[in-house]
Amino acid sequence: MNPTSAFLTAEWQDLVMLNYVIEPAVLQPWVPVGTELDFFHGQTFVSVVGFRFLRTRVLGVPIPGHVNFPEVNLRFYVRHGDRRGVVFVRELVPRRLIAWVARVLYGESYLAVPMRERVGVADVRYEWRWDGRWNSVQVTVAGERADLRAGSEEEFIAEHYWGYTMRGGVTWEYAVEHPRWRVRSAVAARLDCEVAGLFGNQFVPVLRGEPSSAFVAEGSPVIVRRGRPLAHPKEHDENTGDR
């Protein structure tokens, strides 16, 4: 991966992913203009993801106190032509500067809260303080890391390389580059979270149920490219011929 022109470089490690089937109508208000929901076997999904940011650099420069930190987010999946992407409902980080930069430059819904992590051989847990108590997402895994199986739900969840967000009434697109990850399946998974206050009442019935799948991706170095406004569909047709 060539870091030239990258906005951010880092390592994403120990990605906990709890995935839930959700009605498309719940997600539709968050779908950016110019994109559409991405379906897997006729179903749409939302995921709670916790992971570690390590060796973070912004424009090639490490920012003291903002190099290594955890993140937890709620996300779902969209398409723009052949590009398969992610939309974030909410992202939690422990540093106010990180949240501010992400809100201003990418239009993402970041919130700074106290956070901590516990990463072991078989158990991975991310915690954040909200509503006067510690919330958490955690999994217990077994077996060795394995390649993503083609056509699996895990592959659908992990293999998205674009981000989409609305900013100033315009849809912005940014690329996220990383190699294909290996994963370990969870034998137990739990989300202990004040869902309504963080994500909205519409997500309560879904996130209080059992996940459709849960796994831990090992992670890798990543590059996040600068965002750009999404081309108008007619302009996209004339200039690229992608559709």
Buried (B, 14 or more C-beta within 10 A) or exposed (E): EEEEEBBBBBBBBBBBBBBBBBEEEBBEEBBBEBBEBBEBEEEBBBBBBBBBBBEBBBEEEBBEEBEBBBBBBBBBBBBBEEBBBBBBBBBBBBBEEBBEBBBEBBBBBBBBBEBEBEBEEEEBBBBBBBEEEEBBBBBBBEEEEEEBEEEBBBBBBBBBEBBBBBBEEEBBBBBBBBEEBBBBBBEEBBBEBBBEEBBBEBBBEBBEEEBBBBBBBEBBBBBBBBBEEBBEEEEBEEEEEEE
